[in-house]
């Protein structure tokens, strides 16, 4: 559960960084911010689905 929380926080910070880079028209910041957002966002979703989401009894 801790890994999912940490990656979610990094994803949120990458979102804010991307928005800030777009406002400042910083091309390199936009590229790295969106790249980080994509990688960590996907990793967050995969981690939550795989290990952080409680199992449902059938």
C-alpha distance matrix in Angstrom:
0.0 3.8 5.5 5.3 6.5 8.9 10.2 10.7 12.6 14.6 15.5 16.8 18.7 20.1 21.3 23.1 24.6 25.9 27.5 29.1 30.4 31.9 33.6 35.0 36.0 34.4 34.3 32.4 29.7 29.5 29.1 26.4 24.6 24.6 23.8 20.7 19.8 20.4 18.6 15.4 15.5 15.9 13.1 10.7 12.3 12.3 8.6 7.9 11.0 10.5 7.3 5.1 8.6 10.3 13.4 16.7 19.6 22.7
3.8 0.0 3.8 5.4 5.2 6.2 8.7 9.8 10.7 12.5 14.2 15.5 16.8 18.4 20.1 21.5 22.6 24.4 26.1 27.3 28.6 30.5 32.0 33.1 34.3 32.5 32.6 30.5 27.8 28.0 27.7 24.7 22.9 23.6 22.7 19.3 18.8 19.9 17.9 14.5 15.4 16.3 13.3 11.1 13.6 13.9 10.3 10.4 13.8 13.3 10.4 8.7 12.1 14.0 17.2 20.5 23.3 26.5
5.5 3.8 0.0 3.8 5.4 5.1 6.1 8.4 9.9 10.7 12.2 14.3 15.4 16.4 18.4 20.2 20.9 22.3 24.5 25.8 26.6 28.5 30.4 31.4 32.2 30.2 30.0 27.8 25.3 25.4 24.8 21.8 20.4 20.8 19.5 16.3 16.1 16.9 14.5 11.3 12.7 13.3 10.0 8.4 11.3 11.2 7.7 9.0 12.3 11.6 9.5 8.7 12.3 14.9 17.6 21.1 24.1 26.9
5.3 5.4 3.8 0.0 3.8 5.5 5.3 6.0 8.6 10.0 10.4 12.3 14.3 15.2 16.4 18.6 19.8 20.8 22.7 24.4 25.4 26.9 28.8 30.2 31.0 29.3 29.1 27.3 24.7 24.3 23.9 21.3 19.4 19.3 18.6 15.5 14.5 15.1 13.5 10.2 10.4 11.1 8.5 5.8 8.3 9.0 5.9 6.0 9.7 10.0 8.5 6.8 9.8 12.9 15.8 18.9 22.2 24.9
6.5 5.2 5.4 3.8 0.0 3.8 5.5 5.1 6.2 8.7 9.8 10.6 12.4 14.2 15.3 16.8 18.4 19.9 21.4 22.8 24.3 25.9 27.4 28.8 30.0 28.5 28.8 27.0 24.1 23.9 24.1 21.4 19.1 19.6 19.3 16.0 14.8 16.3 15.1 11.4 11.6 13.4 11.3 8.2 10.8 12.4 9.6 9.0 12.8 13.6 11.8 9.3 12.0 14.7 18.1 21.0 24.3 27.2
8.9 6.2 5.1 5.5 3.8 0.0 3.8 5.4 5.2 6.4 8.7 10.0 10.7 12.4 14.4 15.6 16.5 18.3 20.3 21.2 22.4 24.4 26.0 26.9 28.1 26.3 26.6 24.5 21.6 21.9 21.9 18.9 17.0 18.0 17.4 13.8 13.5 15.3 13.6 9.9 11.3 13.3 10.8 8.7 12.1 13.3 10.7 11.4 15.0 15.3 13.8 12.1 15.1 18.0 21.1 24.2 27.5 30.3
10.2 8.7 6.1 5.3 5.5 3.8 0.0 3.8 5.4 5.0 6.1 8.7 9.8 10.4 12.3 14.4 15.0 16.2 18.5 19.9 20.6 22.4 24.4 25.4 26.2 24.3 24.2 22.2 19.6 19.5 19.1 16.3 14.5 14.9 14.1 10.7 10.2 11.6 10.0 6.2 7.6 9.6 7.3 5.5 9.2 10.5 8.7 9.9 13.2 13.7 13.1 11.9 14.6 18.0 20.8 23.7 27.2 29.7
10.7 9.8 8.4 6.0 5.1 5.4 3.8 0.0 3.8 5.4 5.0 6.2 8.7 9.7 10.6 12.6 14.2 15.2 16.8 18.5 19.8 21.2 22.9 24.5 25.4 24.1 24.2 22.7 19.8 19.2 19.5 17.1 14.5 14.7 14.9 11.7 10.0 11.8 11.3 7.6 7.2 9.9 8.8 5.8 8.6 11.1 9.8 9.5 12.9 14.4 13.9 11.9 13.8 17.2 20.2 22.8 26.4 28.9
12.6 10.7 9.9 8.6 6.2 5.2 5.4 3.8 0.0 3.8 5.3 5.1 6.2 8.6 9.9 10.8 12.3 14.2 15.6 16.6 18.3 20.1 21.4 22.6 24.0 22.6 23.3 21.7 18.5 18.5 19.2 16.6 13.9 15.0 15.4 12.0 10.8 13.5 13.1 9.4 9.8 12.9 11.9 9.3 12.3 14.8 13.2 13.1 16.6 18.0 17.1 14.9 17.0 20.2 23.4 26.0 29.6 32.2
14.6 12.5 10.7 10.0 8.7 6.4 5.0 5.4 3.8 0.0 3.8 5.5 5.1 6.1 8.6 10.0 10.3 12.1 14.3 15.2 16.1 18.2 19.9 20.7 21.8 19.9 20.3 18.4 15.4 15.7 16.0 13.1 10.8 12.2 12.2 8.5 8.2 11.0 10.3 7.0 8.4 11.6 10.5 9.2 12.5 14.5 13.5 14.3 17.5 18.5 18.1 16.6 18.9 22.3 25.3 28.0 31.6 34.0
15.5 14.2 12.2 10.4 9.8 8.7 6.1 5.0 5.3 3.8 0.0 3.8 5.5 5.0 6.2 8.8 9.8 10.4 12.5 14.3 15.1 16.5 18.5 19.9 20.6 19.2 19.2 17.9 14.9 14.3 14.6 12.4 9.6 9.9 10.5 7.5 5.5 8.3 8.6 5.6 5.5 9.1 9.3 7.7 10.3 12.9 12.7 13.2 15.9 17.6 17.8 16.3 18.0 21.6 24.4 26.8 30.5 32.6
16.8 15.5 14.3 12.3 10.6 10.0 8.7 6.2 5.1 5.5 3.8 0.0 3.8 5.4 5.1 6.5 8.7 9.9 10.9 12.5 14.3 15.6 16.9 18.6 19.9 18.9 19.7 18.8 15.4 14.8 16.0 14.1 10.7 11.5 13.0 10.3 8.0 11.2 12.2 9.4 8.6 12.3 12.8 10.6 12.7 15.8 15.5 15.1 18.0 20.1 20.0 17.9 19.3 22.7 25.7 27.9 31.6 33.9
18.7 16.8 15.4 14.3 12.4 10.7 9.8 8.7 6.2 5.1 5.5 3.8 0.0 3.8 5.3 5.1 6.1 8.6 9.9 10.5 12.2 14.2 15.4 16.4 18.0 16.6 17.7 16.5 13.0 13.2 14.7 12.3 9.1 11.1 12.5 9.6 8.5 12.2 12.9 10.3 10.8 14.4 14.5 13.0 15.6 18.3 17.7 18.0 21.0 22.6 22.4 20.5 22.4 25.7 28.8 31.2 34.9 37.2
20.1 18.4 16.4 15.2 14.2 12.4 10.4 9.7 8.6 6.1 5.0 5.4 3.8 0.0 3.8 5.5 4.9 6.0 8.6 9.7 10.3 12.1 14.2 15.1 15.9 14.3 14.8 13.5 10.2 10.0 11.1 8.9 5.6 7.3 8.8 6.2 5.3 9.1 10.1 8.5 9.0 12.5 13.1 12.5 14.9 17.3 17.5 18.1 20.8 22.3 22.7 21.3 23.0 26.6 29.4 31.7 35.4 37.5
21.3 20.1 18.4 16.4 15.3 14.4 12.3 10.6 9.9 8.6 6.2 5.1 5.3 3.8 0.0 3.8 5.4 5.1 6.3 8.6 9.9 10.7 12.5 14.3 15.1 14.5 15.1 14.8 11.5 10.2 12.0 10.9 7.1 7.6 10.3 8.7 6.2 9.6 11.8 10.4 9.5 13.0 14.5 13.3 14.9 17.9 18.5 18.5 20.9 23.0 23.6 21.9 23.0 26.6 29.3 31.3 35.1 37.0
23.1 21.5 20.2 18.6 16.8 15.6 14.4 12.6 10.8 10.0 8.8 6.5 5.1 5.5 3.8 0.0 3.8 5.5 5.2 6.2 8.6 9.9 10.7 12.4 14.1 13.6 15.1 15.0 11.3 10.8 13.4 12.3 8.6 10.2 13.0 11.3 9.6 13.2 15.1 13.5 13.0 16.7 17.8 16.4 18.3 21.3 21.4 21.3 24.0 26.1 26.3 24.3 25.6 29.0 32.0 34.0 37.7 39.9
24.6 22.6 20.9 19.8 18.4 16.5 15.0 14.2 12.3 10.3 9.8 8.7 6.1 4.9 5.4 3.8 0.0 3.8 5.5 5.1 6.1 8.6 9.9 10.5 11.9 10.6 12.1 11.5 7.8 8.1 10.6 9.2 6.0 8.7 11.2 9.7 9.2 12.8 14.3 13.3 13.7 17.1 18.0 17.4 19.6 22.1 22.4 22.9 25.5 27.2 27.5 25.9 27.6 31.1 34.0 36.2 39.9 42.0
25.9 24.4 22.3 20.8 19.9 18.3 16.2 15.2 14.2 12.1 10.4 9.9 8.6 6.0 5.1 5.5 3.8 0.0 3.8 5.4 5.1 6.2 8.6 9.9 10.2 9.4 10.1 10.2 6.9 5.5 8.3 8.1 4.7 6.1 9.3 9.1 8.0 11.0 13.4 13.2 13.0 16.0 17.7 17.4 19.0 21.6 22.5 23.0 25.1 27.1 27.9 26.5 27.8 31.4 34.0 36.0 39.8 41.6
27.5 26.1 24.5 22.7 21.4 20.3 18.5 16.8 15.6 14.3 12.5 10.9 9.9 8.6 6.3 5.2 5.5 3.8 0.0 3.8 5.5 5.1 6.3 8.7 9.8 10.3 11.7 12.8 9.6 8.0 11.4 11.8 8.5 9.3 12.9 12.7 11.0 13.8 16.5 16.1 15.2 18.5 20.3 19.5 20.8 23.8 24.7 24.6 26.8 29.1 29.8 28.1 29.0 32.6 35.3 37.0 40.8 42.6
29.1 27.3 25.8 24.4 22.8 21.2 19.9 18.5 16.6 15.2 14.3 12.5 10.5 9.7 8.6 6.2 5.1 5.4 3.8 0.0 3.8 5.4 5.1 6.2 8.5 8.6 11.1 12.0 8.6 8.5 12.1 12.1 9.4 11.4 14.5 14.0 13.2 16.4 18.6 17.9 17.8 21.1 22.5 21.8 23.5 26.4 26.9 27.1 29.5 31.5 32.0 30.2 31.5 35.0 37.9 39.8 43.6 45.6
30.4 28.6 26.6 25.4 24.3 22.4 20.6 19.8 18.3 16.1 15.1 14.3 12.2 10.3 9.9 8.6 6.1 5.1 5.5 3.8 0.0 3.8 5.4 5.1 5.9 5.1 7.4 8.3 5.4 5.3 9.0 9.6 7.7 9.8 12.6 12.9 12.7 15.5 17.6 17.7 17.9 20.8 22.4 22.3 24.0 26.5 27.3 27.9 30.1 32.0 32.7 31.4 32.8 36.4 39.0 41.1 44.9 46.7
31.9 30.5 28.5 26.9 25.9 24.4 22.4 21.2 20.1 18.2 16.5 15.6 14.2 12.1 10.7 9.9 8.6 6.2 5.1 5.4 3.8 0.0 3.8 5.4 4.9 6.4 7.8 10.1 8.0 6.1 9.8 11.5 9.6 10.2 13.6 14.5 13.6 15.8 18.6 19.0 18.5 21.3 23.4 23.2 24.4 27.1 28.3 28.7 30.5 32.7 33.7 32.3 33.3 37.0 39.5 41.2 45.0 46.6
33.6 32.0 30.4 28.8 27.4 26.0 24.4 22.9 21.4 19.9 18.5 16.9 15.4 14.2 12.5 10.7 9.9 8.6 6.3 5.1 5.4 3.8 0.0 3.8 5.5 7.9 10.5 12.8 10.5 9.6 13.4 14.7 12.5 13.6 17.0 17.5 16.5 19.1 21.8 21.8 21.2 24.3 26.2 25.7 26.9 29.8 30.8 30.9 33.0 35.2 36.0 34.3 35.3 38.8 41.5 43.2 47.0 48.7
35.0 33.1 31.4 30.2 28.8 26.9 25.4 24.5 22.6 20.7 19.9 18.6 16.4 15.1 14.3 12.4 10.5 9.9 8.7 6.2 5.1 5.4 3.8 0.0 3.8 5.4 8.8 10.9 9.1 9.4 13.0 14.1 12.7 14.5 17.4 17.9 17.7 20.3 22.6 22.7 22.8 25.8 27.4 27.2 28.8 31.4 32.3 32.7 34.9 36.9 37.6 36.1 37.4 40.9 43.7 45.6 49.4 51.2
36.0 34.3 32.2 31.0 30.0 28.1 26.2 25.4 24.0 21.8 20.6 19.9 18.0 15.9 15.1 14.1 11.9 10.2 9.8 8.5 5.9 4.9 5.5 3.8 0.0 3.8 6.0 9.1 8.4 7.9 11.0 13.0 12.4 13.5 16.2 17.5 17.4 19.4 21.9 22.6 22.7 25.2 27.1 27.3 28.7 31.1 32.3 33.0 34.9 36.8 37.9 36.7 37.8 41.5 44.0 45.9 49.6 51.2
34.4 32.5 30.2 29.3 28.5 26.3 24.3 24.1 22.6 19.9 19.2 18.9 16.6 14.3 14.5 13.6 10.6 9.4 10.3 8.6 5.1 6.4 7.9 5.4 3.8 0.0 3.8 5.7 5.3 6.2 8.8 10.2 10.3 12.0 14.1 15.3 16.0 18.0 19.9 20.7 21.4 23.8 25.4 25.9 27.6 29.7 30.7 31.8 33.8 35.4 36.3 35.3 36.8 40.5 43.0 45.1 48.9 50.5
34.3 32.6 30.0 29.1 28.8 26.6 24.2 24.2 23.3 20.3 19.2 19.7 17.7 14.8 15.1 15.1 12.1 10.1 11.7 11.1 7.4 7.8 10.5 8.8 6.0 3.8 0.0 3.8 5.4 5.1 6.3 8.8 9.8 10.6 12.2 14.2 15.1 16.5 18.3 19.8 20.5 22.4 24.2 25.2 26.7 28.4 29.8 31.1 32.8 34.2 35.5 34.9 36.3 40.1 42.3 44.4 48.1 49.6
32.4 30.5 27.8 27.3 27.0 24.5 22.2 22.7 21.7 18.4 17.9 18.8 16.5 13.5 14.8 15.0 11.5 10.2 12.8 12.0 8.3 10.1 12.8 10.9 9.1 5.7 3.8 0.0 3.8 5.4 5.1 6.2 8.3 10.0 10.5 12.1 13.9 15.3 16.5 17.9 19.2 21.1 22.3 23.6 25.5 26.9 28.0 29.7 31.5 32.6 33.7 33.3 35.0 38.8 41.0 43.4 47.0 48.6
29.7 27.8 25.3 24.7 24.1 21.6 19.6 19.8 18.5 15.4 14.9 15.4 13.0 10.2 11.5 11.3 7.8 6.9 9.6 8.6 5.4 8.0 10.5 9.1 8.4 5.3 5.4 3.8 0.0 3.8 5.5 5.3 5.7 8.3 9.7 10.3 11.7 13.9 15.2 15.9 17.1 19.5 20.6 21.3 23.4 25.2 26.0 27.4 29.5 30.7 31.6 30.8 32.6 36.3 38.7 41.1 44.8 46.5
29.5 28.0 25.4 24.3 23.9 21.9 19.5 19.2 18.5 15.7 14.3 14.8 13.2 10.0 10.2 10.8 8.1 5.5 8.0 8.5 5.3 6.1 9.6 9.4 7.9 6.2 5.1 5.4 3.8 0.0 3.8 5.6 5.1 5.9 8.3 9.8 10.2 11.9 14.1 15.2 15.6 17.8 19.6 20.3 21.8 23.8 25.1 26.2 27.9 29.5 30.8 29.9 31.3 35.1 37.4 39.5 43.2 44.7
29.1 27.7 24.8 23.9 24.1 21.9 19.1 19.5 19.2 16.0 14.6 16.0 14.7 11.1 12.0 13.4 10.6 8.3 11.4 12.1 9.0 9.8 13.4 13.0 11.0 8.8 6.3 5.1 5.5 3.8 0.0 3.8 5.5 5.4 6.0 8.5 9.8 10.6 12.2 14.1 14.9 16.5 18.2 19.6 21.0 22.5 24.0 25.5 27.0 28.3 29.7 29.4 30.9 34.7 36.7 38.9 42.5 43.9
26.4 24.7 21.8 21.3 21.4 18.9 16.3 17.1 16.6 13.1 12.4 14.1 12.3 8.9 10.9 12.3 9.2 8.1 11.8 12.1 9.6 11.5 14.7 14.1 13.0 10.2 8.8 6.2 5.3 5.6 3.8 0.0 3.8 5.6 5.0 6.0 8.3 9.8 10.4 11.8 13.4 15.2 16.2 17.5 19.6 20.9 21.9 23.6 25.5 26.4 27.5 27.2 29.0 32.8 35.0 37.5 41.1 42.7
24.6 22.9 20.4 19.4 19.1 17.0 14.5 14.5 13.9 10.8 9.6 10.7 9.1 5.6 7.1 8.6 6.0 4.7 8.5 9.4 7.7 9.6 12.5 12.7 12.4 10.3 9.8 8.3 5.7 5.1 5.5 3.8 0.0 3.8 5.4 5.2 6.0 8.6 10.0 10.5 11.4 13.9 15.1 15.7 17.7 19.6 20.5 21.7 23.8 25.2 26.1 25.3 27.0 30.7 33.1 35.4 39.1 40.8
24.6 23.6 20.8 19.3 19.6 18.0 14.9 14.7 15.0 12.2 9.9 11.5 11.1 7.3 7.6 10.2 8.7 6.1 9.3 11.4 9.8 10.2 13.6 14.5 13.5 12.0 10.6 10.0 8.3 5.9 5.4 5.6 3.8 0.0 3.8 5.4 4.8 6.0 8.6 9.9 9.9 11.9 13.9 14.8 16.0 17.9 19.5 20.6 22.2 23.7 25.2 24.6 25.8 29.6 31.7 33.8 37.5 38.9
23.8 22.7 19.5 18.6 19.3 17.4 14.1 14.9 15.4 12.2 10.5 13.0 12.5 8.8 10.3 13.0 11.2 9.3 12.9 14.5 12.6 13.6 17.0 17.4 16.2 14.1 12.2 10.5 9.7 8.3 6.0 5.0 5.4 3.8 0.0 3.8 5.4 5.2 6.2 8.5 9.6 10.7 12.2 14.0 15.4 16.6 18.1 19.9 21.3 22.3 23.9 23.8 25.3 29.1 31.0 33.4 36.9 38.3
20.7 19.3 16.3 15.5 16.0 13.8 10.7 11.7 12.0 8.5 7.5 10.3 9.6 6.2 8.7 11.3 9.7 9.1 12.7 14.0 12.9 14.5 17.5 17.9 17.5 15.3 14.2 12.1 10.3 9.8 8.5 6.0 5.2 5.4 3.8 0.0 3.8 5.4 5.2 5.8 7.8 9.7 10.4 11.6 13.8 15.1 15.9 17.7 19.6 20.6 21.6 21.2 23.1 26.9 29.0 31.6 35.2 36.9
19.8 18.8 16.1 14.5 14.8 13.5 10.2 10.0 10.8 8.2 5.5 8.0 8.5 5.3 6.2 9.6 9.2 8.0 11.0 13.2 12.7 13.6 16.5 17.7 17.4 16.0 15.1 13.9 11.7 10.2 9.8 8.3 6.0 4.8 5.4 3.8 0.0 3.8 5.7 5.5 5.4 8.2 9.8 10.1 11.7 13.8 14.9 16.0 17.9 19.4 20.6 19.8 21.2 25.0 27.2 29.5 33.2 34.9
20.4 19.9 16.9 15.1 16.3 15.3 11.6 11.8 13.5 11.0 8.3 11.2 12.2 9.1 9.6 13.2 12.8 11.0 13.8 16.4 15.5 15.8 19.1 20.3 19.4 18.0 16.5 15.3 13.9 11.9 10.6 9.8 8.6 6.0 5.2 5.4 3.8 0.0 3.8 5.7 5.1 6.0 8.5 9.8 10.6 12.1 14.0 15.4 16.5 18.0 19.8 19.6 20.7 24.5 26.3 28.4 32.0 33.4
18.6 17.9 14.5 13.5 15.1 13.6 10.0 11.3 13.1 10.3 8.6 12.2 12.9 10.1 11.8 15.1 14.3 13.4 16.5 18.6 17.6 18.6 21.8 22.6 21.9 19.9 18.3 16.5 15.2 14.1 12.2 10.4 10.0 8.6 6.2 5.2 5.7 3.8 0.0 3.8 5.5 5.4 6.2 8.6 10.1 10.6 12.1 14.3 15.5 16.2 17.8 18.1 19.8 23.5 25.2 27.8 31.2 32.7
15.4 14.5 11.3 10.2 11.4 9.9 6.2 7.6 9.4 7.0 5.6 9.4 10.3 8.5 10.4 13.5 13.3 13.2 16.1 17.9 17.7 19.0 21.8 22.7 22.6 20.7 19.8 17.9 15.9 15.2 14.1 11.8 10.5 9.9 8.5 5.8 5.5 5.7 3.8 0.0 3.8 5.4 4.9 5.9 8.5 9.7 10.1 12.0 14.0 14.9 15.8 15.5 17.5 21.2 23.3 26.0 29.5 31.4
15.5 15.4 12.7 10.4 11.6 11.3 7.6 7.2 9.8 8.4 5.5 8.6 10.8 9.0 9.5 13.0 13.7 13.0 15.2 17.8 17.9 18.5 21.2 22.8 22.7 21.4 20.5 19.2 17.1 15.6 14.9 13.4 11.4 9.9 9.6 7.8 5.4 5.1 5.5 3.8 0.0 3.8 5.4 5.1 6.3 8.6 9.9 10.7 12.4 14.2 15.5 14.7 15.9 19.8 21.8 24.1 27.8 29.5
15.9 16.3 13.3 11.1 13.4 13.3 9.6 9.9 12.9 11.6 9.1 12.3 14.4 12.5 13.0 16.7 17.1 16.0 18.5 21.1 20.8 21.3 24.3 25.8 25.2 23.8 22.4 21.1 19.5 17.8 16.5 15.2 13.9 11.9 10.7 9.7 8.2 6.0 5.4 5.4 3.8 0.0 3.8 5.4 5.2 6.1 8.5 10.0 10.6 12.0 14.1 14.2 15.2 19.0 20.5 22.8 26.2 27.6
13.1 13.3 10.0 8.5 11.3 10.8 7.3 8.8 11.9 10.5 9.3 12.8 14.5 13.1 14.5 17.8 18.0 17.7 20.3 22.5 22.4 23.4 26.2 27.4 27.1 25.4 24.2 22.3 20.6 19.6 18.2 16.2 15.1 13.9 12.2 10.4 9.8 8.5 6.2 4.9 5.4 3.8 0.0 3.8 5.5 5.1 6.0 8.5 9.9 10.3 11.7 12.1 14.0 17.6 19.3 22.0 25.4 27.1
10.7 11.1 8.4 5.8 8.2 8.7 5.5 5.8 9.3 9.2 7.7 10.6 13.0 12.5 13.3 16.4 17.4 17.4 19.5 21.8 22.3 23.2 25.7 27.2 27.3 25.9 25.2 23.6 21.3 20.3 19.6 17.5 15.7 14.8 14.0 11.6 10.1 9.8 8.6 5.9 5.1 5.4 3.8 0.0 3.8 5.5 5.1 6.1 8.6 9.9 10.6 9.8 11.6 15.3 17.5 20.2 23.7 25.7
12.3 13.6 11.3 8.3 10.8 12.1 9.2 8.6 12.3 12.5 10.3 12.7 15.6 14.9 14.9 18.3 19.6 19.0 20.8 23.5 24.0 24.4 26.9 28.8 28.7 27.6 26.7 25.5 23.4 21.8 21.0 19.6 17.7 16.0 15.4 13.8 11.7 10.6 10.1 8.5 6.3 5.2 5.5 3.8 0.0 3.8 5.5 5.2 6.2 8.5 10.2 9.7 10.2 14.0 15.7 17.9 21.6 23.2
12.3 13.9 11.2 9.0 12.4 13.3 10.5 11.1 14.8 14.5 12.9 15.8 18.3 17.3 17.9 21.3 22.1 21.6 23.8 26.4 26.5 27.1 29.8 31.4 31.1 29.7 28.4 26.9 25.2 23.8 22.5 20.9 19.6 17.9 16.6 15.1 13.8 12.1 10.6 9.7 8.6 6.1 5.1 5.5 3.8 0.0 3.8 5.5 5.2 5.9 8.4 9.4 10.2 13.7 14.8 17.4 20.7 22.2
8.6 10.3 7.7 5.9 9.6 10.7 8.7 9.8 13.2 13.5 12.7 15.5 17.7 17.5 18.5 21.4 22.4 22.5 24.7 26.9 27.3 28.3 30.8 32.3 32.3 30.7 29.8 28.0 26.0 25.1 24.0 21.9 20.5 19.5 18.1 15.9 14.9 14.0 12.1 10.1 9.9 8.5 6.0 5.1 5.5 3.8 0.0 3.8 5.5 5.1 5.8 6.5 8.6 12.0 13.7 16.8 20.0 22.0
7.9 10.4 9.0 6.0 9.0 11.4 9.9 9.5 13.1 14.3 13.2 15.1 18.0 18.1 18.5 21.3 22.9 23.0 24.6 27.1 27.9 28.7 30.9 32.7 33.0 31.8 31.1 29.7 27.4 26.2 25.5 23.6 21.7 20.6 19.9 17.7 16.0 15.4 14.3 12.0 10.7 10.0 8.5 6.1 5.2 5.5 3.8 0.0 3.8 5.6 5.7 4.5 5.5 9.3 11.4 14.2 17.7 19.9
11.0 13.8 12.3 9.7 12.8 15.0 13.2 12.9 16.6 17.5 15.9 18.0 21.0 20.8 20.9 24.0 25.5 25.1 26.8 29.5 30.1 30.5 33.0 34.9 34.9 33.8 32.8 31.5 29.5 27.9 27.0 25.5 23.8 22.2 21.3 19.6 17.9 16.5 15.5 14.0 12.4 10.6 9.9 8.6 6.2 5.2 5.5 3.8 0.0 3.8 6.0 6.4 5.7 8.9 9.9 12.3 15.7 17.3
10.5 13.3 11.6 10.0 13.6 15.3 13.7 14.4 18.0 18.5 17.6 20.1 22.6 22.3 23.0 26.1 27.2 27.1 29.1 31.5 32.0 32.7 35.2 36.9 36.8 35.4 34.2 32.6 30.7 29.5 28.3 26.4 25.2 23.7 22.3 20.6 19.4 18.0 16.2 14.9 14.2 12.0 10.3 9.9 8.5 5.9 5.1 5.6 3.8 0.0 3.8 6.4 7.0 9.5 9.9 12.9 15.8 17.5
7.3 10.4 9.5 8.5 11.8 13.8 13.1 13.9 17.1 18.1 17.8 20.0 22.4 22.7 23.6 26.3 27.5 27.9 29.8 32.0 32.7 33.7 36.0 37.6 37.9 36.3 35.5 33.7 31.6 30.8 29.7 27.5 26.1 25.2 23.9 21.6 20.6 19.8 17.8 15.8 15.5 14.1 11.7 10.6 10.2 8.4 5.8 5.7 6.0 3.8 0.0 3.8 5.9 7.8 9.1 12.7 15.4 17.9
5.1 8.7 8.7 6.8 9.3 12.1 11.9 11.9 14.9 16.6 16.3 17.9 20.5 21.3 21.9 24.3 25.9 26.5 28.1 30.2 31.4 32.3 34.3 36.1 36.7 35.3 34.9 33.3 30.8 29.9 29.4 27.2 25.3 24.6 23.8 21.2 19.8 19.6 18.1 15.5 14.7 14.2 12.1 9.8 9.7 9.4 6.5 4.5 6.4 6.4 3.8 0.0 3.8 6.3 9.1 12.4 15.5 18.3
8.6 12.1 12.3 9.8 12.0 15.1 14.6 13.8 17.0 18.9 18.0 19.3 22.4 23.0 23.0 25.6 27.6 27.8 29.0 31.5 32.8 33.3 35.3 37.4 37.8 36.8 36.3 35.0 32.6 31.3 30.9 29.0 27.0 25.8 25.3 23.1 21.2 20.7 19.8 17.5 15.9 15.2 14.0 11.6 10.2 10.2 8.6 5.5 5.7 7.0 5.9 3.8 0.0 3.8 6.5 9.2 12.7 15.3
10.3 14.0 14.9 12.9 14.7 18.0 18.0 17.2 20.2 22.3 21.6 22.7 25.7 26.6 26.6 29.0 31.1 31.4 32.6 35.0 36.4 37.0 38.8 40.9 41.5 40.5 40.1 38.8 36.3 35.1 34.7 32.8 30.7 29.6 29.1 26.9 25.0 24.5 23.5 21.2 19.8 19.0 17.6 15.3 14.0 13.7 12.0 9.3 8.9 9.5 7.8 6.3 3.8 0.0 3.8 6.5 9.6 12.7
13.4 17.2 17.6 15.8 18.1 21.1 20.8 20.2 23.4 25.3 24.4 25.7 28.8 29.4 29.3 32.0 34.0 34.0 35.3 37.9 39.0 39.5 41.5 43.7 44.0 43.0 42.3 41.0 38.7 37.4 36.7 35.0 33.1 31.7 31.0 29.0 27.2 26.3 25.2 23.3 21.8 20.5 19.3 17.5 15.7 14.8 13.7 11.4 9.9 9.9 9.1 9.1 6.5 3.8 0.0 3.8 6.5 9.4
16.7 20.5 21.1 18.9 21.0 24.2 23.7 22.8 26.0 28.0 26.8 27.9 31.2 31.7 31.3 34.0 36.2 36.0 37.0 39.8 41.1 41.2 43.2 45.6 45.9 45.1 44.4 43.4 41.1 39.5 38.9 37.5 35.4 33.8 33.4 31.6 29.5 28.4 27.8 26.0 24.1 22.8 22.0 20.2 17.9 17.4 16.8 14.2 12.3 12.9 12.7 12.4 9.2 6.5 3.8 0.0 3.8 6.4
19.6 23.3 24.1 22.2 24.3 27.5 27.2 26.4 29.6 31.6 30.5 31.6 34.9 35.4 35.1 37.7 39.9 39.8 40.8 43.6 44.9 45.0 47.0 49.4 49.6 48.9 48.1 47.0 44.8 43.2 42.5 41.1 39.1 37.5 36.9 35.2 33.2 32.0 31.2 29.5 27.8 26.2 25.4 23.7 21.6 20.7 20.0 17.7 15.7 15.8 15.4 15.5 12.7 9.6 6.5 3.8 0.0 3.8
22.7 26.5 26.9 24.9 27.2 30.3 29.7 28.9 32.2 34.0 32.6 33.9 37.2 37.5 37.0 39.9 42.0 41.6 42.6 45.6 46.7 46.6 48.7 51.2 51.2 50.5 49.6 48.6 46.5 44.7 43.9 42.7 40.8 38.9 38.3 36.9 34.9 33.4 32.7 31.4 29.5 27.6 27.1 25.7 23.2 22.2 22.0 19.9 17.3 17.5 17.9 18.3 15.3 12.7 9.4 6.4 3.8 0.0
